[in-house]
Amino acid sequence: MDELDSKNLGRLRRIADARSVWTSESGDFTPWLAENIDVLADTLGMSLTVVATEVWVGDFRLDIHAKDGNDRSVVIENQLERTDHGHLGQCLVYASGLDASTVVWIAPKFREEFRSALDWLNEHTNSDVGFFGVEVGIVQIGSGPPAPVFDIVSRPNDWQKTVKTAGNAAEARPVTPKNAARQALFTEILTAANTRRRAISVPTPQRANWISFAKGPFGYWCLSVISDGRLRVEAYIDTYDKTINKALFDELAAGAAGWEAKTGVELSFERLDDKIASRIAAYKPVDLDDPAGREAGRRWAVDTLIAMHEALNMPLCASARARLEEFADSAPLTAAHI
């Protein structure tokens, strides 16, 4: 029986070696963290949603790509050994390649030099990006089950204050009539499309001129009202790897005439060479202030979305999976992932 004190309290002890629970980083710890991302999110004081694991960025493979509560990119790099120069460099590569707002580096123990390096980055980079150093450990009370624990050893300056201020600002920021009208239109389009095609989901409206849904291995589908007033329906190709994105786009664009014939829609194939992603889109002018024009835009978008989704979604998903698997088989492994 476990020994308790006069208040029936046990003694918390730390299990020194994280490998006593997670035998490997890529095969054990990363999948566990992706499934239990809320544990890390609570420690950081932010919302986290996993986008993908084992994401190739150039010749390096990021452990977890996530999004925060404001849909900003978060990169999470794990290791089960002491911190080293290689992982510090990879964190910077991932931050650049995925335009991250937050970088989280997790290890059982941080050498002082690397903790200081993160502090230096937080002091000398702008407020658009923050770096966390997080030590992972295992604790246990008596003979009870072990439990994970995360300890922050480096964080962005005034992080908690910034998070609280940003959260309050988001709550206080009013929804403009124009944005409310756009989001109401998106919801009507997706609700109507969902009654005909259950694969098309209806997400929660947001404070933006666009809304994404029906995410797949190739990227996601999106509705938007762009700056010139046109309503856009699009398949947004973004596997987080530019080479794969462009190859996938080129494959579809080569058959542009066939896809237009199959959908019955005039399609715009936009490679976006200056960006990581590409898109296949359809456009129609819409006047949200004119009831007749709005209704015409709504009907067009429902029909166009269903036609594009039926024709393109499965080929995009299948081709993306094949290219991702091919790339994973041919790309070199770094020492951290062996």
Buried (B, 14 or more C-beta within 10 A) or exposed (E): EEEEEEEEEBEEEEBEEBBEBBEEBBEBBBBBBBEEBEBBBEBBBBBBEBBBBBBBBBEBBBBBBBBBBEEBBBBBBBBBEEBBEEBBEBBBBBBEBBEBBBBBBBBBBBEEEBBEBBBEBBEEEEEEBBBBBBBBBBEBBEEEEBBBBBEBBBBBEEBEEBBEEBBEEEEEEEEEEEBBBBBEBBBBBBEBBBEEBEBBEBEEBBEEBBBBBBBBBBBBBBBBBEEEEBBBBBBBBBBBBBEBBBBBBEEBBEEEEEBBEBBEBEBEBBBBEEEBBBBBBBBBEBEBEEEEBBEBBBEBBBBBBBBBBBBBBEBBBEBBBEBBEEBEEEBEEEEBBE
